[in-house]
Amino acid sequence: MSPFRVLVDGEPVSIPYRIYSDEPSVAAQTALTATQRAVLDCLYTRHHDGRVRQRRLEQVIALIQPWVAPFVVRLVGEYVDDILLVIQRALAPELAVPHSPTAAVYGRFAAENPAFVALTGQQVASYWDCYHRRRYPTLTDYPGYALMAALRATAARHGASNVDDTTRTA
């Protein structure tokens, strides 16, 4: 599958949809700087194995950097419930605080990428319908939906008027 493209602080970024290579050795990772390790962790949130994606997400979810946001938001549109719960626990409280640093970073990212946010919202609704409807009887109960609603609200506070809630009809 093709990489996805987003803007991060006005700069176009292309991110792989999936990575199929093995993770680097512990020794190789130990030799990296903190920033290099964070970039590696972000890239491996795109790994084909959901356990690897979750483990790497847990390493970067607390980072308040604009370049982390697309990796985290992309995971909201995937089907792995455990990953959604990690994101919900870490981000939902911060997104609810209008002027928190996290809300500023994610709000700017969402405002800058309305089509990406809309597509992610559609994926959330689709995966809920296919895989999670029994556990979450209504779409609004689904953690992915709640995260997208918080993200859209945060984007609206940061000047985006064109971030649609495309899951309203689901």
DSSP file (Angstrom, degrees, kcal/mol; ACC not computed):
  #  RESIDUE AA STRUCTURE BP1 BP2  ACC     N-H-->O    O-->H-N    N-H-->O    O-->H-N    TCO  KAPPA ALPHA  PHI   PSI    X-CA   Y-CA   Z-CA
    1    1 A M              0   0    0      0, 0.0    16,-0.4     0, 0.0    17,-0.3   0.000 360.0 360.0 360.0 148.2    0.0    0.0    0.0
    2    2 A S        -     0   0    0      1,-0.1    13,-0.0    14,-0.1     2,-0.0  -0.250 360.0-100.4 -68.5 154.2    1.2    3.5   -0.7
    3    3 A P        -     0   0    0      0, 0.0     2,-0.4     0, 0.0    -1,-0.1  -0.305  36.9-119.0 -65.9 160.4    2.5    5.8    1.9
    4    4 A F  E     -A   15   0A   0     11,-2.6    11,-3.1     2,-0.0     2,-0.4  -0.814  22.6-143.1-102.8 149.4    0.2    8.4    3.3
    5    5 A R  E     +A   14   0A   0     -2,-0.4     2,-0.3     9,-0.2     9,-0.2  -0.921  26.4 158.3-117.7 135.1    1.0   12.1    3.0
    6    6 A V  E     -A   13   0A   0      7,-2.4     7,-3.1    -2,-0.4     2,-0.4  -0.883  37.8-111.0-140.2 170.5    0.3   14.8    5.5
    7    7 A L  E     -A   12   0A   0     -2,-0.3     2,-0.5     5,-0.2   105,-0.1  -0.914  23.0-169.3-104.9 137.6    1.6   18.3    6.4
    8    8 A V  E >  S-A   11   0A   0      3,-2.6     3,-1.7    -2,-0.4    59,-0.1  -0.953  80.2 -23.4-126.9 110.2    3.5   18.8    9.6
    9    9 A D  T 3  S-     0   0    0     -2,-0.5    -1,-0.1     1,-0.3   100,-0.0   0.897 128.9 -50.2  51.7  43.6    4.0   22.5   10.4
   10   10 A G  T 3  S+     0   0    0      1,-0.2    -1,-0.3   102,-0.0    -3,-0.0   0.345 115.5 115.1  83.2  -6.4    3.5   23.3    6.8
   11   11 A E  E <   -A    8   0A   0     -3,-1.7    -3,-2.6     1,-0.0    -1,-0.2  -0.834  68.5-121.1 -99.7 130.9    6.0   20.7    5.5
   12   12 A P  E     -A    7   0A   0      0, 0.0     2,-0.4     0, 0.0    -5,-0.2  -0.496  32.5-173.1 -69.8 135.8    4.8   17.8    3.4
   13   13 A V  E     -A    6   0A   0     -7,-3.1    -7,-2.4    -2,-0.2     2,-0.5  -0.995  14.8-154.0-132.3 135.9    5.7   14.4    5.0
   14   14 A S  E     -A    5   0A   0     -2,-0.4    -9,-0.2    -9,-0.2    -7,-0.0  -0.954  15.5-170.6-111.6 124.7    5.3   11.0    3.4
   15   15 A I  E     -A    4   0A   0    -11,-3.1   -11,-2.6    -2,-0.5    -2,-0.0  -0.940  27.0-110.0-120.0 133.6    4.9    8.1    6.0
   16   16 A P        -     0   0    0      0, 0.0     3,-0.1     0, 0.0   -14,-0.1  -0.314  14.5-143.4 -62.7 141.1    4.9    4.4    5.1
   17   17 A Y  S    S+     0   0    0    -16,-0.4     2,-0.3     1,-0.3   -15,-0.1   0.938  83.8   1.0 -67.8 -45.7    1.6    2.7    5.4
   18   18 A R        -     0   0    0    -17,-0.3     2,-0.4    -3,-0.0    -1,-0.3  -0.988  61.1-149.1-141.9 150.6    3.3   -0.5    6.7
   19   19 A I  B     -b   47   0B   0     27,-1.8    29,-2.0    -2,-0.3    30,-0.2  -0.978  11.4-179.8-116.9 132.6    6.9   -1.6    7.5
   20   20 A Y        +     0   0    0     -2,-0.4     2,-0.1    27,-0.2    -1,-0.1   0.402  47.0 105.5-113.1   0.3    7.7   -5.3    7.0
   21   21 A S  S    S-     0   0    0      1,-0.1    27,-0.1     3,-0.0    -2,-0.1  -0.449  77.7 -98.5 -80.8 155.8   11.4   -5.3    8.1
   22   22 A D        -     0   0    0     -2,-0.1    -1,-0.1     1,-0.1     3,-0.1  -0.305  45.4 -96.4 -66.1 154.9   12.5   -6.7   11.4
   23   23 A E        -     0   0    0      1,-0.1    -1,-0.1    21,-0.0     3,-0.1  -0.432  47.0 -99.1 -69.2 147.9   13.2   -4.3   14.2
   24   24 A P        -     0   0    0      0, 0.0    -1,-0.1     0, 0.0     5,-0.0  -0.252  49.6 -87.8 -63.1 158.2   16.8   -3.2   14.7
   25   25 A S     >  -     0   0    0      1,-0.1     4,-2.2    -3,-0.1     5,-0.2  -0.196  32.8-113.4 -63.2 158.9   18.8   -5.0   17.3
   26   26 A V  H  > S+     0   0    0      1,-0.2     4,-2.4     2,-0.2     5,-0.2   0.897 118.9  54.3 -59.9 -40.7   18.8   -3.7   20.9
   27   27 A A  H  > S+     0   0    0      1,-0.2     4,-1.2     2,-0.2    -1,-0.2   0.918 108.3  48.1 -61.5 -43.9   22.5   -2.8   20.5
   28   28 A A  H  4 S+     0   0    0      1,-0.2     4,-0.3     2,-0.2     3,-0.2   0.898 113.3  48.0 -64.2 -39.7   21.8   -0.7   17.4
   29   29 A Q  H >< S+     0   0    0     -4,-2.2     3,-1.4     1,-0.2    -2,-0.2   0.859 105.5  58.2 -70.1 -34.4   18.9    1.0   19.1
   30   30 A T  H 3< S+     0   0    0     -4,-2.4    -1,-0.2     1,-0.3    -2,-0.2   0.809  99.2  60.0 -64.1 -29.5   21.0    1.8   22.2
   31   31 A A  T 3< S+     0   0    0     -4,-1.2    -1,-0.3    -3,-0.2    -2,-0.2   0.578  89.3  97.1 -75.7  -8.9   23.5    3.6   20.1
   32   32 A L  S <  S-     0   0    0     -3,-1.4     2,-0.1    -4,-0.3    -3,-0.0  -0.440  77.5-116.0 -82.0 153.0   20.8    6.1   19.0
   33   33 A T     >  -     0   0    0     -2,-0.1     4,-2.6     1,-0.1     5,-0.2  -0.314  37.9-100.0 -72.7 169.6   20.2    9.5   20.4
   34   34 A A  H  > S+     0   0    0      1,-0.2     4,-2.1     2,-0.2     5,-0.1   0.904 125.2  47.4 -60.7 -41.8   16.9   10.1   22.2
   35   35 A T  H  > S+     0   0    0      2,-0.2     4,-2.4     1,-0.2    -1,-0.2   0.925 111.7  49.6 -67.2 -43.7   15.5   11.9   19.1
   36   36 A Q  H  > S+     0   0    0      1,-0.2     4,-2.4     2,-0.2    -2,-0.2   0.900 111.1  50.3 -60.9 -40.2   16.7    9.2   16.7
   37   37 A R  H  X S+     0   0    0     -4,-2.6     4,-2.8     2,-0.2    -1,-0.2   0.901 109.4  51.2 -65.2 -40.6   15.1    6.6   19.0
   38   38 A A  H  X S+     0   0    0     -4,-2.1     4,-2.6     2,-0.2    -2,-0.2   0.901 110.2  49.1 -63.5 -41.1   11.8    8.5   18.9
   39   39 A V  H  X S+     0   0    0     -4,-2.4     4,-2.7     2,-0.2    -2,-0.2   0.928 112.0  48.9 -63.4 -44.5   11.9    8.7   15.1
   40   40 A L  H  X S+     0   0    0     -4,-2.4     4,-2.3     2,-0.2    -2,-0.2   0.926 110.7  50.4 -60.0 -45.2   12.6    5.0   15.0
   41   41 A D  H  X S+     0   0    0     -4,-2.8     4,-0.5     1,-0.2    -2,-0.2   0.919 110.2  50.4 -59.9 -43.7    9.7    4.3   17.4
   42   42 A C  H >< S+     0   0    0     -4,-2.6     3,-1.4     1,-0.2     4,-0.2   0.941 110.1  49.7 -59.5 -47.2    7.4    6.4   15.3
   43   43 A L  H >< S+     0   0    0     -4,-2.7     3,-1.6     1,-0.3    -1,-0.2   0.892 107.8  54.2 -59.8 -39.1    8.4    4.6   12.1
   44   44 A Y  H >< S+     0   0    0     -4,-2.3     3,-1.2     1,-0.3    -1,-0.3   0.518  87.3  77.5 -79.1  -2.6    7.8    1.2   13.8
   45   45 A T  T << S+     0   0    0     -3,-1.4    -1,-0.3    -4,-0.5    -2,-0.2   0.571  92.7  57.6 -71.1  -7.4    4.2    2.3   14.7
   46   46 A R  T <  S+     0   0    0     -3,-1.6   -27,-1.8    -4,-0.2    -1,-0.2   0.279  81.7 128.9-100.8   7.1    3.7    1.5   11.1
   47   47 A H  B <   -b   19   0B   0     -3,-1.2   -27,-0.2   -29,-0.3     6,-0.1  -0.223  68.5-122.3 -64.3 152.8    5.0   -2.2   11.5
   48   48 A H  S    S+     0   0    0    -29,-2.0     2,-0.6   -27,-0.1    -1,-0.1   0.718  94.3  79.3 -69.7 -20.9    2.8   -5.0   10.2
   49   49 A D  S  > S-     0   0    0    -30,-0.2     4,-2.2     1,-0.1     3,-0.5  -0.805  71.8-150.5 -93.6 120.2    2.6   -6.6   13.6
   50   50 A G  H  > S+     0   0    0     -2,-0.6     4,-2.5     1,-0.2     5,-0.2   0.802  96.2  57.8 -59.6 -31.6    0.1   -4.9   15.9
   51   51 A R  H  > S+     0   0    0      2,-0.2     4,-2.4     1,-0.2    -1,-0.2   0.891 107.7  47.0 -67.1 -38.5    2.1   -5.8   19.0
   52   52 A V  H  > S+     0   0    0     -3,-0.5     4,-2.6     2,-0.2     5,-0.3   0.929 111.3  51.8 -66.5 -44.8    5.1   -4.0   17.6
   53   53 A R  H  X S+     0   0    0     -4,-2.2     4,-2.4     1,-0.2    -2,-0.2   0.926 112.6  45.6 -57.0 -45.5    2.9   -1.0   16.7
   54   54 A Q  H  X S+     0   0    0     -4,-2.5     4,-2.4     2,-0.2    -1,-0.2   0.924 112.2  49.8 -65.9 -44.4    1.5   -0.9   20.3
   55   55 A R  H  X S+     0   0    0     -4,-2.4     4,-0.7     1,-0.2    -1,-0.2   0.908 114.7  44.5 -61.6 -42.0    4.9   -1.2   22.0
   56   56 A R  H >X S+     0   0    0     -4,-2.6     4,-1.0   -12,-0.2     3,-0.7   0.879 110.3  55.2 -71.6 -37.2    6.4    1.5   19.8
   57   57 A L  H >X S+     0   0    0     -4,-2.4     4,-2.3    -5,-0.3     3,-1.1   0.922 102.0  57.5 -57.8 -44.8    3.3    3.7   20.4
   58   58 A E  H 3< S+     0   0    0     -4,-2.4     4,-0.3     1,-0.3    -1,-0.2   0.754 104.4  53.8 -60.5 -23.6    3.8    3.4   24.1
   59   59 A Q  H << S+     0   0    0     -3,-0.7    -1,-0.3    -4,-0.7    -2,-0.2   0.756 120.9  27.8 -79.7 -25.8    7.3    4.9   23.7
   60   60 A V  H X< S+     0   0    0     -3,-1.1     3,-1.9    -4,-1.0    -2,-0.2   0.560  90.1  94.1-114.6 -10.0    6.2    8.0   21.8
   61   61 A I  T 3< S+     0   0    0     -4,-2.3    -3,-0.1     1,-0.3    -1,-0.1   0.795  89.1  49.5 -59.5 -29.9    2.6    8.7   23.0
   62   62 A A  T 3  S+     0   0    0     -4,-0.3     2,-0.3     2,-0.1    -1,-0.3   0.551  85.8 107.8 -86.9  -7.1    3.8   11.1   25.7
   63   63 A L    <   -     0   0    0     -3,-1.9     2,-0.9     1,-0.1    -3,-0.0  -0.537  59.4-152.3 -74.1 133.3    6.0   13.1   23.3
   64   64 A I        +     0   0    0     -2,-0.3    -1,-0.1     4,-0.1    -3,-0.1  -0.659  48.4 128.0-107.0  74.9    4.7   16.5   22.5
   65   65 A Q    >>  -     0   0    0     -2,-0.9     3,-1.7     1,-0.1     4,-1.0  -0.989  62.4-131.5-129.4 136.7    6.3   17.0   19.1
   66   66 A P  T 34 S+     0   0    0      0, 0.0     3,-0.4     0, 0.0   -57,-0.1   0.847 106.8  58.3 -56.5 -34.7    4.5   17.9   15.9
   67   67 A W  T 34 S+     0   0    0      1,-0.2     4,-0.3     2,-0.2    -3,-0.0   0.608 100.2  57.7 -75.8  -9.8    6.1   15.1   13.9
   68   68 A V  T X> S+     0   0    0     -3,-1.7     4,-1.7     1,-0.1     3,-0.8   0.813  89.3  75.9 -82.5 -33.2    4.7   12.5   16.3
   69   69 A A  H 3X S+     0   0    0     -4,-1.0     4,-3.0    -3,-0.4     5,-0.3   0.845  89.3  52.7 -52.5 -46.3    1.1   13.4   15.7
   70   70 A P  H 3> S+     0   0    0      0, 0.0     4,-1.9     0, 0.0    -1,-0.2   0.867 109.2  50.8 -63.0 -32.1    0.6   11.9   12.3
   71   71 A F  H <> S+     0   0    0     -3,-0.8     4,-1.1    -4,-0.3    -2,-0.2   0.904 115.3  42.1 -68.8 -40.5    1.9    8.5   13.5
   72   72 A V  H  X S+     0   0    0     -4,-1.7     4,-1.0     2,-0.2     3,-0.4   0.937 114.6  49.2 -71.9 -47.8   -0.5    8.5   16.5
   73   73 A V  H >X S+     0   0    0     -4,-3.0     4,-0.8     1,-0.2     3,-0.8   0.886 106.6  57.1 -62.0 -38.3   -3.6    9.8   14.6
   74   74 A R  H >< S+     0   0    0     -4,-1.9     3,-0.8    -5,-0.3    -1,-0.2   0.876 101.6  56.9 -60.4 -36.2   -3.1    7.2   11.9
   75   75 A L  H >< S+     0   0    0     -4,-1.1     3,-1.5    -3,-0.4    -1,-0.2   0.778  94.6  66.2 -66.7 -26.0   -3.3    4.5   14.6
   76   76 A V  H << S+     0   0    0     -4,-1.0    -1,-0.2    -3,-0.8    -2,-0.2   0.841  98.0  55.2 -62.7 -31.4   -6.7    5.8   15.6
   77   77 A G  T << S+     0   0    0     -3,-0.8    -1,-0.3    -4,-0.8     2,-0.2   0.261  94.0  90.9 -86.8  12.6   -8.0    4.7   12.2
   78   78 A E  S <  S-     0   0    0     -3,-1.5     6,-0.1     2,-0.1    66,-0.1  -0.542  81.3-117.2-105.1 175.2   -6.8    1.1   12.6
   79   79 A Y  S    S+     0   0    0     -2,-0.2     2,-0.8     4,-0.0    -3,-0.1   0.523  73.6 110.7 -92.7  -8.0   -8.7   -1.9   14.0
   80   80 A V     >  -     0   0    0     -5,-0.2     4,-1.7     1,-0.2     3,-0.5  -0.591  48.1-164.9 -80.5 108.0   -6.6   -2.8   17.0
   81   81 A D  H  > S+     0   0    0     -2,-0.8     4,-2.1     1,-0.2    -1,-0.2   0.860  85.2  57.8 -60.1 -40.6   -8.7   -2.0   20.0
   82   82 A D  H  > S+     0   0    0      1,-0.2     4,-1.6     2,-0.2    -1,-0.2   0.869 105.7  50.8 -61.6 -36.3   -5.8   -2.2   22.5
   83   83 A I  H  > S+     0   0    0     -3,-0.5     4,-2.2     2,-0.2    -1,-0.2   0.910 108.0  52.6 -66.5 -42.1   -3.9    0.5   20.6
   84   84 A L  H  X S+     0   0    0     -4,-1.7     4,-3.0     1,-0.2    -2,-0.2   0.896 107.4  52.2 -59.3 -40.2   -7.0    2.7   20.7
   85   85 A L  H  X S+     0   0    0     -4,-2.1     4,-2.5     2,-0.2    -1,-0.2   0.868 107.3  51.8 -67.2 -36.1   -7.2    2.3   24.4
   86   86 A V  H  X S+     0   0    0     -4,-1.6     4,-1.8     2,-0.2    -1,-0.2   0.934 113.9  44.4 -62.4 -45.7   -3.5    3.3   24.8
   87   87 A I  H  X>S+     0   0    0     -4,-2.2     4,-3.4     2,-0.2     5,-0.6   0.917 112.6  51.6 -65.6 -43.0   -4.2    6.4   22.8
   88   88 A Q  H  X5S+     0   0    0     -4,-3.0     4,-1.3     1,-0.2    -2,-0.2   0.934 110.1  48.2 -61.0 -46.8   -7.4    7.2   24.6
   89   89 A R  H  <5S+     0   0    0     -4,-2.5    -1,-0.2     1,-0.2    -2,-0.2   0.888 121.1  36.6 -60.7 -39.0   -5.8    7.0   28.0
   90   90 A A  H  <5S+     0   0    0     -4,-1.8     4,-0.4    -5,-0.2    -2,-0.2   0.893 128.4  27.0 -83.7 -41.0   -2.9    9.2   27.0
   91   91 A L  H  X5S+     0   0    0     -4,-3.4     4,-3.0    -5,-0.2     3,-0.3   0.863 102.3  71.0 -96.0 -38.4   -4.5   11.8   24.7
   92   92 A A  H  X<S+     0   0    0     -4,-1.3     4,-1.4    -5,-0.6    -3,-0.1   0.892 101.8  46.1 -53.5 -47.7   -8.2   12.2   25.6
   93   93 A P  H  4 S+     0   0    0      0, 0.0     4,-0.4     0, 0.0    -1,-0.3   0.897 116.4  46.3 -62.1 -37.1   -7.5   14.0   28.9
   94   94 A E  H >4 S+     0   0    0     -4,-0.4     3,-1.1    -3,-0.3     9,-0.4   0.874 108.6  53.8 -73.0 -37.8   -5.0   16.3   27.3
   95   95 A L  H 3< S+     0   0    0     -4,-3.0    -1,-0.2     1,-0.2    -3,-0.2   0.788 101.9  61.3 -66.4 -26.1   -7.1   17.1   24.2
   96   96 A A  T 3< S+     0   0    0     -4,-1.4    -1,-0.2    -5,-0.3    -2,-0.2   0.662  86.4  81.4 -75.1 -15.8   -9.9   18.2   26.6
   97   97 A V  S X  S-     0   0    0     -3,-1.1     3,-2.0    -4,-0.4     6,-0.3  -0.819  77.5-149.1 -93.0 107.8   -7.7   20.9   28.0
   98   98 A P  T 3  S+     0   0    0      0, 0.0    -1,-0.2     0, 0.0    -4,-0.0   0.783  89.2  31.7 -51.9 -38.1   -8.0   23.7   25.5
   99   99 A H  T 3  S+     0   0    0     -3,-0.1    -4,-0.1     4,-0.1    -3,-0.0   0.142  85.3 128.4-111.5  21.4   -4.6   25.3   25.9
  100  100 A S    <>  -     0   0    0     -3,-2.0     4,-2.2    -6,-0.3     5,-0.2  -0.417  69.3-118.6 -71.1 153.0   -2.5   22.2   26.8
  101  101 A P  H  > S+     0   0    0      0, 0.0     4,-2.3     0, 0.0     5,-0.2   0.882 115.9  52.9 -58.3 -38.0    0.7   21.7   24.7
  102  102 A T  H  > S+     0   0    0      1,-0.2     4,-2.7     2,-0.2     5,-0.3   0.933 108.2  49.0 -63.7 -46.1   -0.8   18.4   23.5
  103  103 A A  H  > S+     0   0    0     -9,-0.4     4,-2.6    -6,-0.3     5,-0.3   0.884 110.7  52.2 -61.2 -38.1   -4.0   20.0   22.4
  104  104 A A  H  X S+     0   0    0     -4,-2.2     4,-2.3     2,-0.2     5,-0.2   0.939 112.5  43.7 -63.8 -46.7   -2.0   22.6   20.5
  105  105 A V  H  X S+     0   0    0     -4,-2.3     4,-2.2     2,-0.2    -2,-0.2   0.951 120.9  39.0 -64.4 -50.2    0.2   20.1   18.7
  106  106 A Y  H  X S+     0   0    0     -4,-2.7     4,-2.6     2,-0.2     5,-0.2   0.853 115.0  53.8 -72.4 -33.8   -2.7   17.8   17.8
  107  107 A G  H  X S+     0   0    0     -4,-2.6     4,-2.5    -5,-0.3    -1,-0.2   0.927 110.8  45.7 -64.6 -44.9   -5.1   20.6   17.0
  108  108 A R  H  X S+     0   0    0     -4,-2.3     4,-2.1    -5,-0.3    -2,-0.2   0.921 113.4  50.4 -62.3 -43.9   -2.7   22.2   14.6
  109  109 A F  H  X S+     0   0    0     -4,-2.2     4,-0.9    -5,-0.2    -2,-0.2   0.945 113.6  44.2 -61.1 -47.3   -2.0   18.9   13.0
  110  110 A A  H >< S+     0   0    0     -4,-2.6     3,-0.5     1,-0.2     7,-0.2   0.896 113.2  51.1 -65.0 -40.4   -5.7   18.2   12.5
  111  111 A A  H 3< S+     0   0    0     -4,-2.5    -1,-0.2     1,-0.2    -2,-0.2   0.849 111.7  48.2 -64.6 -33.4   -6.4   21.7   11.3
  112  112 A E  H 3< S+     0   0    0     -4,-2.1    -1,-0.2     1,-0.2    -2,-0.2   0.647 117.3  41.8 -80.2 -16.5   -3.6   21.4    8.8
  113  113 A N    <X  +     0   0    0     -4,-0.9     4,-2.3    -3,-0.5    -1,-0.2  -0.447  61.7 153.5-131.2  59.2   -4.8   18.0    7.5
  114  114 A P  H  > S+     0   0    0      0, 0.0     4,-2.5     0, 0.0    50,-0.2   0.858  76.9  50.7 -62.3 -36.4   -8.6   18.0    7.2
  115  115 A A  H  > S+     0   0    0      2,-0.2     4,-2.6     1,-0.2     5,-0.2   0.909 111.0  49.0 -67.7 -40.2   -8.8   15.3    4.5
  116  116 A F  H  > S+     0   0    0      2,-0.2     4,-2.4     1,-0.2    -1,-0.2   0.907 112.7  47.9 -63.5 -42.6   -6.5   13.0    6.5
  117  117 A V  H  X S+     0   0    0     -4,-2.3     4,-2.3    -7,-0.2    -2,-0.2   0.905 112.0  50.0 -65.1 -41.7   -8.7   13.5    9.6
  118  118 A A  H  X S+     0   0    0     -4,-2.5     4,-2.0    -5,-0.2    -2,-0.2   0.930 112.0  47.2 -63.3 -45.1  -11.9   12.9    7.5
  119  119 A L  H  X S+     0   0    0     -4,-2.6     4,-2.3     1,-0.2    -2,-0.2   0.912 111.1  51.7 -62.9 -42.4  -10.5    9.7    6.1
  120  120 A T  H  X S+     0   0    0     -4,-2.4     4,-2.3     1,-0.2    -1,-0.2   0.902 108.3  52.2 -61.0 -41.2   -9.4    8.5    9.5
  121  121 A G  H  X S+     0   0    0     -4,-2.3     4,-2.0     1,-0.2    -1,-0.2   0.878 108.6  50.4 -61.4 -38.8  -12.9    9.2   10.8
  122  122 A Q  H  X S+     0   0    0     -4,-2.0     4,-2.3     2,-0.2    -2,-0.2   0.895 110.0  50.1 -66.2 -39.9  -14.3    7.1    8.0
  123  123 A Q  H  X S+     0   0    0     -4,-2.3     4,-2.9     2,-0.2     5,-0.3   0.893 107.4  54.6 -65.3 -39.4  -11.9    4.3    8.9
  124  124 A V  H  X S+     0   0    0     -4,-2.3     4,-2.4     1,-0.2    -2,-0.2   0.945 110.8  45.1 -57.1 -49.6  -12.9    4.5   12.5
  125  125 A A  H  X S+     0   0    0     -4,-2.0     4,-2.3     1,-0.2    -2,-0.2   0.897 113.8  50.0 -63.3 -40.7  -16.6    4.1   11.6
  126  126 A S  H  X S+     0   0    0     -4,-2.3     4,-2.3     2,-0.2    -2,-0.2   0.934 112.4  45.1 -65.6 -46.8  -15.8    1.2    9.2
  127  127 A Y  H  X>S+     0   0    0     -4,-2.9     4,-2.9     2,-0.2     5,-0.9   0.877 111.7  53.3 -67.5 -36.0  -13.7   -0.8   11.7
  128  128 A W  I  X>S+     0   0    0     -4,-2.4     4,-1.3    -5,-0.3     5,-1.1   0.953 111.3  46.7 -58.9 -47.8  -16.2   -0.2   14.4
  129  129 A D  I  <5S+     0   0    0     -4,-2.3    -2,-0.2    -5,-0.2    -1,-0.2   0.890 120.3  37.9 -62.6 -41.1  -18.9   -1.6   12.1
  130  130 A C  I  <5S+     0   0    0     -4,-2.3    -2,-0.2    -5,-0.1    -1,-0.2   0.890 135.5   8.7 -78.7 -40.7  -16.9   -4.6   11.1
  131  131 A Y  I  <5S+     0   0    0     -4,-2.9    -3,-0.2    -5,-0.2     4,-0.2   0.679 127.5  37.2-119.0 -23.1  -15.1   -5.6   14.2
  132  132 A H  I  X<S+     0   0    0     -4,-1.3     4,-2.7    -5,-0.9    -3,-0.2   0.374  74.6 103.1-123.1   4.5  -16.2   -3.8   17.3
  133  133 A R  T  4<S+     0   0    0     -5,-1.1    -1,-0.1     1,-0.2    -4,-0.1   0.847  84.1  52.6 -61.7 -34.9  -20.0   -3.3   17.1
  134  134 A R  T  4 S+     0   0    0      1,-0.2    -1,-0.2    -3,-0.1    -2,-0.1   0.918 114.5  40.8 -67.2 -42.4  -20.7   -6.1   19.6
  135  135 A R  T  4 S+     0   0    0      1,-0.3    -2,-0.2    -4,-0.2    -1,-0.2   0.872 128.3  32.1 -73.8 -36.5  -18.4   -4.7   22.2
  136  136 A Y  S  < S-     0   0    0     -4,-2.7    -1,-0.3    -8,-0.2     6,-0.1  -0.866  74.3-167.1-122.1  93.2  -19.5   -1.1   21.6
  137  137 A P  S    S+     0   0    0      0, 0.0     2,-0.4     0, 0.0    -1,-0.1   0.773  73.9  41.1 -58.6 -30.4  -23.2   -1.2   20.6
  138  138 A T  S >> S-     0   0    0      1,-0.1     3,-1.8    -4,-0.0     4,-0.6  -0.925  82.9-125.2-119.3 148.5  -23.2    2.4   19.4
  139  139 A L  G >4 S+     0   0    0     -2,-0.4     3,-1.4     1,-0.3     6,-0.3   0.855 109.4  61.6 -56.1 -37.6  -20.6    4.2   17.4
  140  140 A T  G 34 S+     0   0    0      1,-0.3    -1,-0.3     5,-0.1     6,-0.0   0.690  98.9  57.3 -67.6 -16.5  -20.4    7.0   20.0
  141  141 A D  G <4 S+     0   0    0     -3,-1.8    -1,-0.3    -5,-0.1    -2,-0.2   0.658  84.3 102.4 -81.8 -17.3  -19.3    4.4   22.6
  142  142 A Y  S XX S-     0   0    0     -3,-1.4     4,-2.0    -4,-0.6     3,-0.7  -0.498  73.8-136.4 -73.8 129.1  -16.3    3.3   20.5
  143  143 A P  H 3> S+     0   0    0      0, 0.0     4,-2.4     0, 0.0     5,-0.2   0.848 103.8  56.6 -54.8 -36.8  -12.9    4.7   21.7
  144  144 A G  H 3> S+     0   0    0      1,-0.2     4,-2.2     2,-0.2     5,-0.2   0.891 107.0  48.9 -62.8 -38.9  -11.9    5.6   18.2
  145  145 A Y  H <> S+     0   0    0     -3,-0.7     4,-2.6    -6,-0.3    -1,-0.2   0.929 110.8  49.8 -65.7 -44.9  -15.0    7.7   17.7
  146  146 A A  H  X S+     0   0    0     -4,-2.0     4,-2.3     1,-0.2    -2,-0.2   0.896 111.0  50.1 -61.4 -40.3  -14.4    9.5   20.9
  147  147 A L  H  X S+     0   0    0     -4,-2.4     4,-2.5    -5,-0.2    -1,-0.2   0.909 111.1  48.2 -64.5 -42.0  -10.8   10.2   20.0
  148  148 A M  H  X S+     0   0    0     -4,-2.2     4,-2.8     2,-0.2    -2,-0.2   0.899 110.5  51.4 -66.8 -38.7  -11.9   11.6   16.6
  149  149 A A  H  X S+     0   0    0     -4,-2.6     4,-2.3     2,-0.2    -1,-0.2   0.921 112.2  46.8 -62.8 -42.5  -14.5   13.8   18.1
  150  150 A A  H  X S+     0   0    0     -4,-2.3     4,-2.3     2,-0.2    -2,-0.2   0.891 112.5  50.3 -65.4 -39.2  -11.9   15.2   20.5
  151  151 A L  H  X S+     0   0    0     -4,-2.5     4,-2.6     2,-0.2    -2,-0.2   0.915 110.9  48.1 -66.0 -43.2   -9.5   15.7   17.7
  152  152 A R  H  X S+     0   0    0     -4,-2.8     4,-2.4     2,-0.2    -2,-0.2   0.908 112.3  49.4 -64.0 -41.3  -12.0   17.5   15.6
  153  153 A A  H  X S+     0   0    0     -4,-2.3     4,-1.7     2,-0.2    -2,-0.2   0.902 111.8  48.9 -63.8 -40.2  -13.0   19.7   18.6
  154  154 A T  H  X S+     0   0    0     -4,-2.3     4,-0.8     2,-0.2    -2,-0.2   0.900 110.5  50.7 -65.9 -40.8   -9.3   20.5   19.2
  155  155 A A  H ><>S+     0   0    0     -4,-2.6     5,-2.2     1,-0.2     3,-0.7   0.900 107.2  54.2 -62.8 -40.5   -8.8   21.3   15.5
  156  156 A A  H ><5S+     0   0    0     -4,-2.4     3,-1.3     1,-0.3    -1,-0.2   0.876 105.6  52.8 -62.1 -37.4  -11.8   23.7   15.6
  157  157 A R  H 3<5S+     0   0    0     -4,-1.7    -1,-0.3     1,-0.3    -2,-0.2   0.720 107.5  54.2 -69.3 -19.6  -10.2   25.5   18.5
  158  158 A H  T <<5S-     0   0    0     -4,-0.8    -1,-0.3    -3,-0.7    -2,-0.2   0.062 130.9 -87.2-105.8  24.3   -7.1   25.9   16.4
  159  159 A G  T < 5S+     0   0    0     -3,-1.3     2,-0.6     1,-0.2    -3,-0.2   0.528  80.0 136.7  95.3   6.4   -8.8   27.5   13.5
  160  160 A A      < +     0   0    0     -5,-2.2    -1,-0.2     1,-0.2     3,-0.2  -0.782  15.2 165.3 -92.3 121.3  -10.0   24.6   11.3
  161  161 A S  S    S+     0   0    0     -2,-0.6    -1,-0.2   -50,-0.1    -5,-0.1   0.481  72.6  60.9-104.8  -6.1  -13.5   25.1   10.0
  162  162 A N        +     0   0    0    -51,-0.1     2,-1.1     2,-0.1    -1,-0.1   0.111  65.7 113.4-111.8  21.9  -13.2   22.4    7.4
  163  163 A V        -     0   0    0     -3,-0.2     2,-0.1   -11,-0.1    -7,-0.1  -0.803  57.9-156.6 -93.1  98.1  -12.6   19.3    9.6
  164  164 A D        -     0   0    0     -2,-1.1     2,-1.1   -50,-0.2   -43,-0.1  -0.364  22.7-130.1 -76.9 150.4  -15.8   17.4    9.0
  165  165 A D    >   +     0   0    0      1,-0.1     3,-1.3    -2,-0.1     4,-0.2  -0.786  34.5 172.9 -92.5  85.9  -17.3   14.8   11.2
  166  166 A T  T 3   +     0   0    0     -2,-1.1     3,-0.3     1,-0.3    -1,-0.1   0.512  68.6  66.5 -77.3  -2.5  -17.8   12.3    8.4
  167  167 A T  T >   +     0   0    0      1,-0.2     3,-1.2     2,-0.1    -1,-0.3   0.381  69.2  99.7 -96.5   4.6  -18.9    9.6   10.8
  168  168 A R  T <  S+     0   0    0     -3,-1.3    -1,-0.2     1,-0.3    -2,-0.1   0.851  84.1  46.8 -59.2 -34.9  -22.1   11.3   11.8
  169  169 A T  T 3         0   0    0     -3,-0.3    -1,-0.3     1,-0.2    -2,-0.1   0.557 360.0 360.0 -87.0  -6.3  -24.2    9.2    9.5
  170  170 A A    <         0   0    0     -3,-1.2    -1,-0.2    -4,-0.0    -2,-0.1   0.496 360.0 360.0 -73.1 360.0  -22.7    5.9   10.6
